[in-house]
Amino acid sequence: MTKNKKTMSIYDCKCPIIRTLEIIGGKWKMPILWSLSENGSVRYNELRRSVHGITNMMLTKCLKDLEKSGLISRKQFDEIPPHVEYSLTVRGAELLPAMHNLYKWGEEQINIEEESLKNSSD
């Protein structure tokens, strides 16, 4: 039995918003992308320091996920000592305008909430 369009939810079909959130959602992926957008090509430890509170295990997992999704690239340098650098791909950089809009919206939301708290305590 198939559902008609009126009873389908966005979870029942291929929704672009849900797919986007599957790729960049969670606590750490957006801060990683943001850090790479601000710092360009970054070594692992520098990236770990710039994303406050992330564990090595979670950073490694998120980097693998973002690389698999084509949003970041990983370049390994075969020299002594060996090192790896991460950077945004062209596809990852395409997210930056949306991320800036989300940042602006969140900033406005924080201001609204703070104003509301201020008014309720008066």
TIBA-172905 format. One record per residue (C-alpha): chain; residue in one letter; x, y, z. Coordinates in steps of 0.001 Angstrom, whole numbers, plus 500000, padded with zeros to 6 digits. Each point is the difference from the previous one (the first is absolute). Example, Ala and Ser with C-alpha at 12.3 -4.5 7.8 and 13.67 -1.06 7.14 Angstrom:
<ch:A&aa:A&east:512300&north:495500&up:507800>
<ch:A&aa:S&east:501370&north:503440&up:499340>
# end
This chain:
<ch:A&aa:M&east:500000&north:500000&up:500000>
<ch:A&aa:T&east:501424&north:503380&up:499020>
<ch:A&aa:K&east:499403&north:503238&up:501841>
<ch:A&aa:N&east:498493&north:502914&up:498176>
<ch:A&aa:K&east:501841&north:503324&up:499997>
<ch:A&aa:K&east:497706&north:501502&up:502630>
<ch:A&aa:T&east:500914&north:497389&up:502620>
<ch:A&aa:M&east:503730&north:499765&up:499177>
<ch:A&aa:S&east:502450&north:501713&up:502295>
<ch:A&aa:I&east:503353&north:501386&up:498952>
<ch:A&aa:Y&east:501551&north:496868&up:501483>
<ch:A&aa:D&east:498106&north:497792&up:497510>
<ch:A&aa:C&east:501540&north:501575&up:496906>
<ch:A&aa:K&east:503300&north:501396&up:498814>
<ch:A&aa:C&east:499923&north:503405&up:501643>
<ch:A&aa:P&east:502980&north:502251&up:499212>
<ch:A&aa:I&east:499943&north:501597&up:503449>
<ch:A&aa:I&east:500063&north:496654&up:501793>
<ch:A&aa:R&east:502815&north:498807&up:497724>
<ch:A&aa:T&east:502000&north:503163&up:500708>
<ch:A&aa:L&east:499560&north:499541&up:503742>
<ch:A&aa:E&east:501074&north:496355&up:499700>
<ch:A&aa:I&east:503244&north:501188&up:498406>
<ch:A&aa:I&east:500861&north:503055&up:502124>
<ch:A&aa:G&east:497846&north:499491&up:503085>
<ch:A&aa:G&east:501154&north:499080&up:503447>
<ch:A&aa:K&east:502017&north:501902&up:502522>
<ch:A&aa:W&east:503394&north:500069&up:498297>
<ch:A&aa:K&east:499778&north:500060&up:496200>
<ch:A&aa:M&east:498967&north:503638&up:499621>
<ch:A&aa:P&east:502735&north:501243&up:502391>
<ch:A&aa:I&east:502546&north:497959&up:498026>
<ch:A&aa:L&east:498792&north:501467&up:496705>
<ch:A&aa:W&east:499961&north:503488&up:501526>
<ch:A&aa:S&east:503570&north:499607&up:501250>
<ch:A&aa:L&east:501198&north:498794&up:496609>
<ch:A&aa:S&east:498240&north:502936&up:498315>
<ch:A&aa:E&east:501831&north:502456&up:502255>
<ch:A&aa:N&east:503411&north:498315&up:500044>
<ch:A&aa:G&east:500386&north:498443&up:496557>
<ch:A&aa:S&east:502206&north:496921&up:499888>
<ch:A&aa:V&east:500467&north:498750&up:503572>
<ch:A&aa:R&east:501910&north:497194&up:501673>
<ch:A&aa:Y&east:498118&north:497563&up:502221>
<ch:A&aa:N&east:501232&north:501327&up:503371>
<ch:A&aa:E&east:499418&north:503608&up:499009>
<ch:A&aa:L&east:496457&north:499083&up:499001>
<ch:A&aa:R&east:499470&north:498115&up:503273>
<ch:A&aa:R&east:501114&north:503069&up:501984>
<ch:A&aa:S&east:497698&north:502290&up:498036>
<ch:A&aa:V&east:496900&north:497840&up:500626>
<ch:A&aa:H&east:499760&north:500312&up:503768>
<ch:A&aa:G&east:498839&north:496934&up:501905>
<ch:A&aa:I&east:500199&north:497446&up:497180>
<ch:A&aa:T&east:501682&north:496677&up:500723>
<ch:A&aa:N&east:502559&north:498382&up:497703>
<ch:A&aa:M&east:497612&north:497160&up:499254>
<ch:A&aa:M&east:497121&north:502327&up:499084>
<ch:A&aa:L&east:502223&north:502279&up:497901>
<ch:A&aa:T&east:501328&north:497008&up:498059>
<ch:A&aa:K&east:496473&north:498669&up:499413>
<ch:A&aa:C&east:498645&north:503374&up:498869>
<ch:A&aa:L&east:502959&north:500602&up:497697>
<ch:A&aa:K&east:499463&north:496599&up:498368>
<ch:A&aa:D&east:496270&north:500709&up:499587>
<ch:A&aa:L&east:500606&north:503459&up:498522>
<ch:A&aa:E&east:502662&north:498644&up:497669>
<ch:A&aa:K&east:497681&north:497188&up:498875>
<ch:A&aa:S&east:497308&north:502611&up:499288>
<ch:A&aa:G&east:502457&north:501969&up:497868>
<ch:A&aa:L&east:499980&north:503103&up:502205>
<ch:A&aa:I&east:503622&north:499855&up:501124>
<ch:A&aa:S&east:503203&north:498651&up:498554>
<ch:A&aa:R&east:502809&north:498234&up:501787>
<ch:A&aa:K&east:503539&north:500419&up:498756>
<ch:A&aa:Q&east:502705&north:497747&up:501408>
<ch:A&aa:F&east:503609&north:501159&up:499851>
<ch:A&aa:D&east:502507&north:497171&up:499824>
<ch:A&aa:E&east:502894&north:501728&up:501672>
<ch:A&aa:I&east:501740&north:499781&up:503334>
<ch:A&aa:P&east:498069&north:500495&up:502184>
<ch:A&aa:P&east:496929&north:499024&up:497974>
<ch:A&aa:H&east:496957&north:502237&up:500336>
<ch:A&aa:V&east:496505&north:500471&up:498636>
<ch:A&aa:E&east:498155&north:503186&up:499088>
<ch:A&aa:Y&east:496263&north:500502&up:499574>
<ch:A&aa:S&east:498257&north:502663&up:497944>
<ch:A&aa:L&east:496593&north:500758&up:498548>
<ch:A&aa:T&east:499253&north:498728&up:496532>
<ch:A&aa:V&east:498167&north:502155&up:497476>
<ch:A&aa:R&east:496848&north:498117&up:501003>
<ch:A&aa:G&east:500656&north:500759&up:503674>
<ch:A&aa:A&east:500611&north:503686&up:499244>
<ch:A&aa:E&east:496577&north:500127&up:498327>
<ch:A&aa:L&east:498511&north:499548&up:503488>
<ch:A&aa:L&east:501576&north:503189&up:501353>
<ch:A&aa:P&east:497222&north:502434&up:498990>
<ch:A&aa:A&east:497396&north:497735&up:501630>
<ch:A&aa:M&east:502176&north:499669&up:503113>
<ch:A&aa:H&east:500360&north:503791&up:500220>
<ch:A&aa:N&east:496214&north:500367&up:499705>
<ch:A&aa:L&east:499479&north:497420&up:502753>
<ch:A&aa:Y&east:502556&north:501836&up:502149>
<ch:A&aa:K&east:498183&north:503314&up:499466>
<ch:A&aa:W&east:496626&north:498417&up:500764>
<ch:A&aa:G&east:501386&north:498391&up:503175>
<ch:A&aa:E&east:501529&north:503279&up:501100>
<ch:A&aa:E&east:496630&north:501728&up:499560>
<ch:A&aa:Q&east:498296&north:497178&up:501909>
<ch:A&aa:I&east:502410&north:500388&up:502911>
<ch:A&aa:N&east:499288&north:503747&up:500088>
<ch:A&aa:I&east:496235&north:499376&up:499966>
<ch:A&aa:E&east:500291&north:497463&up:502831>
<ch:A&aa:E&east:502219&north:502296&up:502083>
<ch:A&aa:E&east:497596&north:502903&up:499466>
<ch:A&aa:S&east:497085&north:497781&up:500983>
<ch:A&aa:L&east:501778&north:498915&up:503198>
<ch:A&aa:K&east:500853&north:503601&up:500800>
<ch:A&aa:N&east:496389&north:501105&up:499522>
<ch:A&aa:S&east:498621&north:497128&up:502081>
<ch:A&aa:S&east:502270&north:500842&up:502930>
<ch:A&aa:D&east:498965&north:503675&up:500041>
# end
